[in-house]
Amino acid sequence: MVKIRSSEITPEHVYFSRRKFMKGIGALALGSVVMSACSNQEAVTAKETVIAGSTTGSTSLFEEPAPEANPPADTPNSYEAITTYNNYYEFSVMKQQVADMAKDFKTSPWTVQVGGLVNNPKTHDIDDLVKRFPQEERIYRLRCVEGWSMVIPWQGFPLAQLLKEVEPTAKAKYVRFESILAPDQMPGQNDAYFKWPYAEGLRLDEAMNDLALMVTGLYGKPLPPQNGAPLRLAVPWKYGFKSAKAIVKIDLVEEQPTSLWMAAAPDEYGFYANVNPEKAHPRWSQSSERRIGEGGRRKTLLFNGYEAEVAHLYTGMDLNANY
Ligand code: MTE
């Protein structure tokens, strides 16, 4: 029997779904904003462990059950699962509360500034942005640093298109993403433990990789607030926290940006955050994961199974030191 590695599946998904989605653009433009209900406890665990910095509970986390030898093929999670189990600390650390708390979040009007070390800075209105770049469907695995994963059919356009348009100067080495600051709408932003707004970063060559997607929709519908409407990132070979939600600002910069998680717990969350089963989190193993909707555990794959597409970005780099 020929065994197909899951890392080989995605390009075909991408190919077929690009074609499929061309027909779906009208639906996206006309569709109404989708809202849904709510989310779990792993987020609480993550926050508690970050704040306490203690090792409480870590022993049992290392004693995880063995992953299944032959896990089922990757199939997309249900719309219900994707929109009711969310990490979005601006709203709540309780995954199942996020959708309800985010349901009235104002996603229009919305502008996105792309600037910094560029020749041609732009400010986009979100509606223009969706029309300007052809929207594609990409079915990606999402692996959260907490040890769970999903498969999600996103719609969006390659981040590279947005970046090429602004013409980064030779000095630009990194891209910094900033999420919205709206404490009046986002109760979590009144928590002074985190340095708001949420920020993330990528090296410029990572950001230019074709897998890095600006996401505007999900399952052929506009992105719901709890998943980061109206615009979020999907960087599928990195832990989910790199995929910032509700982005309002994208800056080309010279120095490596400090993300919200790096500032909160630098020993636990690094800049690269590539999915790596060999590199344990200081308080839990990353060698396996719980796929939402499945009983057993799966082996975690290097670069979340996207090794063929992204490994060249890290040639010669010590992945253990650059976590
Ligand atoms: N972006 C913002 N602005 N705030 C957040 O709390 N959580 C991150 C990421 N992006 C987060 C964020 C984490 S930890 C994960 S796993 C993913 O969003 C979850 O995305 P999902 O809820 O669409 O599955």
Residues whose N, C-alpha, C, O or C-beta is under 5 A from the ligand:
A	BS01	MTE	I82 Y85 N86 N87 Y88 Y89 E90 C144 S179 Y198 Q226 N227 G240 F241 S243 A244 K245
